[in-house]
Amino acid sequence: MPSLVGSEMCIRDSINLYPEIPAYLEYDAPYYRVRVGNFRTKLEAIKIKHQISKNFPGAYPVPEIINFSQLKY
């Protein structure tokens, strides 16, 4: 969903369905992007992708530099 309203709805749904997975709203002109989770490995990201894909079928892993201090473990 490229619109701000659609992205905010997606963030809200993600937080309600998966409160243990952090969600982020990012703007990459001209699109808004919703990103969830902070993962050390691609395997961790793929496991969560399978978990959330029933509610977010368009989800896919994206390589990203993360802040390790935000990790819970």
N, C-alpha and C positions, 0 to 999 in steps of 0.2 A: 504494500500500500504506500504510494508515494506521498500522500497528503499528511499534514501534521495531525489532523483529527483522526484519520485512520491509524496512524502510528501510535497515537496516544491510546486509542482503544485497544490496540494490540498489546501495548505495555500493560495496561490495566488487566486485560485478560490473562496475560502471562503471570503477573504477580498474584492474581486470585487463584489460578490453577496450580502454580508452582512457586509458592512463597519462598522456598529454600534456594531457588535459582535466581541470582541477581539479574535484573533487566536494565538495559541502557537504551536511551534514545539518542541517536546521532544524526547530524545533518551533513550530508555530502551533496552539495548543490548539483542538481536541483531536487534531490530526493532526501526524504527522511528514512532512516534505517533503524530497525530494532535489532539489538544484539542481546543475547542472553548468555549468562555464565562466564566463568573464568576458568580455563582448563589448561593444565600443563602439557597435555598430550592430545594428539588427534583422536586417539582411542577413547579418551574420556569424553571428548566432544561428541563423538559418534554415538556413544551410549546414551547421552542425554538427548541427542537428536531423535533416536528411536523412541525414547520416552515421550517426547513432546510432539512427535509427528502426527499423532491422531488428532490433536487439536490445532496444530500448525503444520499442515502438509507441505508447505513450501519452504520449510526450514532446511538449512544446510550449513555445514561447518565453514567458518571463515578464519583464515590465519590472521592473528592479531597479536600485537605486543601487549602483554597484560602486566598489571602491577601485582607482583607476588604478595605484597602485604594484604591484598584483598582476598587471598585464598584462605579458606577456613581450616585447612590441614596442611 
